[in-house]
Amino acid sequence: MTGDRDPRRGRGATRERILDATLDLFNRRGPDRVTTAEIARTVEINEGNLYYHFRTKESLVLALFERFEAAAGALVDRTGAAPRGEARVYGEALAEWFSIVWRYRFLFRDLLALAAATPCLVEPIRSLSARMRVAVEALIHRMIAEGFIEVSQEDLSAVLANVWIVSTYWAVYLSLQEGIEDLEDTHLDWGLNQVASLFKPYLTPSAADAVFSPR
């Protein structure tokens, strides 16, 4: 009957609320400073209910990583299917990647601590990193083929490495090198502009005014 409630839907909604609250807490304070009791209070459930969905804090981290992985994979698919010959596609893809990294910034900002506390996360991160690097390389080759950037074969490997490093670990840099613990939207813009600047020496005239120019 249409009026009946599906109990599975209720369980799924609670699970997603737990993950949403956990992501917010982890981003603001770091996984090591957040307890399961605090997560339960934030979601307004008891700890027993929390443990029904996630038995450990490690399982929460892994579930959030799976979310991140799904978002990154969807971005790769959309970018690969986007119309060719439009410079904006690449700027939009770059901005969306930064938005994803920002949304799950605790994964990168607290990477070393997470690797130590959650060893089973190391291999999935390496695997995703390898797949994303392949996707970035394909994207840059497509930009070259469409005449938006001109990069010599000699420079290509360095450009690929630098784009990946900066676009993925800018939050780690700000935390470790600049001592910034509370990341704000302005830091997201800062990171995006750093990557945009990497493209600047290689932009062709047809792409000079595209969204790769630093904001």
N, C-alpha and C positions, 0 to 999 in steps of 0.2 A: 504494500500500500504506500502511496506517496507520502502519507503523514507519518509513517514509521521513521524513526531515527536509526541510522546505521551506526552501531557502536564502534566499528572500525574507523569511521570518519572522525568520531570524537577523540579516539586515541591518537589518530594522525594529527589532529589539530593541536592536541596537547604537546605532542612531540615537536611540532614545528614552533610552538610558542617557547618551549624550553630552549631550542636551538637559537631562536631569535634573541632571547634574553641572554643566553650564554655568550653569543657573539658580541653583543653590546658590552657586557661586563669584561670579557677578555680584551676587547679593543681598548676599553677605557683604563683598565688596571693591570692587565696581564694575567694569564692563566694561573700563575703561581700565587697570586694574591686574592684569588676568588675561590670560595669554598662551595661545595655542593649545597650546604645549608643556605647560603646567600642566594644561589640560583633558585632554589625552591621557593624562598620568600619572595623573590622578584616575580616569579611566575604565579605566586599565590597557590601553591600546592604543597603537600607535605613531602618530606624527603623520601618516604616510602614510594610515593607515586613517581618521584623523579627516578629512583632506582629501578622502578618497573620498566622505564624507557631506556635509561642509561645507567648501567651498574657502576661505572667509574667515570672520573673526570677525563681519563684517557679516551674512553669511548665517545665522549662529547667532542673532544679535539678531532678524533678521526671522522666523526659525522660531519663536522664543519669543514674539514678538508675535502670530504666527498662533495659537499655543496660547492666549494671553491672549484674543484676539478670539473664539475658539471658546467659551471658558468664559463670557465676558460675554454672548455671544449666546444660549447655552443658558440662562443665568439669566433673561434677558428672556423667553424662550419659556415657561419654567416658571412665572414669576410671572404672566404674562398668562393662563395656563391654570389658575391656582390658584382654589380656591373663593372666591366673593365673600362679603362679610359677616363675615370673620374678620380681626381686627386683627393677629393674630400673623403673617399672611402678609407684611405689610409690614415688620415687624421682622425676620423671617427673611430676607427679600430684602435688606434693608439690611446685615444681618450677613454674608450670603454675598458681597455685593458687596465689602465690606471685606476679607473673606477672600481674594477673588480679587486685589484690589489688593495685599494683603500678600504673596501668593504670587509676584506679579510686580513687587515693589516697586522693583526697579532701574529699570524702565521709567519710573517717575514720579520717583523720587529723583534719578536721573541724566538727566532729560529733556533739559536744555539741552545737556549734553555729547553725548548720543546724537544729538540733532538736528544738531549740528555734524559729528559723525563719520560719521553714517549719514543723509545728506540724504533718501534714498529712503524713510525711515521717517516723515518729517514728514506727508506727505499721508495715509497710512493711519491715523496717529494722529488727524488732524483728522477724517477720515471716520468713524472709530469713535466719536470724541467726539461728533460731531453725532448719530449714531444713538442713542447712549446717552442724550444729553440729551432726545431725543424720547421715549425709553422712560421716563425719570424723570418727564417732564411728564405722560405718560399715567398713570403710577402715582399721581402726586399728584392728578390729576383724578379718578381712581377712588376715592382715599381721601376726597375731598370728596363725591363722589356717594354713598358708603356711610356718610357721616356720622361719619367718624373725625376729620377736621380741618375747621376753618372758616377759610378764607383769602379775604380780599377780592380782587377783581380787581386792585385797586391794588397789593396786596402780592405777588400771585402771581408776577410775573416775578422779583422780588427773591428770593423763597423758592426758586424753581427754580434761579436762578443760584448762590445761596449753597450749596444742597444739593449741586449738582454740583461746585462749586469745592472745598468742604471734603472731600467724600467721595472725590474723585479726587486732590487735591494735598496732603493732610495730611502725607504723608511728605516732600514737597518743603519744606513749611513747617518741619517739625522739623529738617531738614537745614540749610536756608539761614538760618533765623531763630534757631533754638535751638542750632545747632552740633552736633546729634546725628547721628553717622555710623553708629553701630551700633544699628539699630532692634531693639527687643525686643517680646515679646507685650504688655507693658504699654502700649507706644506704639500698638498696634492698638486696645486698649480706649480709649485717650485719643481717638483719631480717631473711633471709633464714637460716643463720648459727645458729641463736638462736634456731629456731625450730629443726634444725638438731641435735643440742646438746641435746635436750630433749629425742631424741631417742637413743642416744649413750649408756646409761647404759643398755638398753634393747635389743640391737642388738645381734643376734645369730651369730656364726662364719660364717654361709653361707651368711650373709648380711653385714659382717663387712666392706667390701670394696665397698659396694654399694654407691649410690649417697646420702644416708642419712648422710654420714660422712660429717662434716662441711667442706666447701670449703676453 
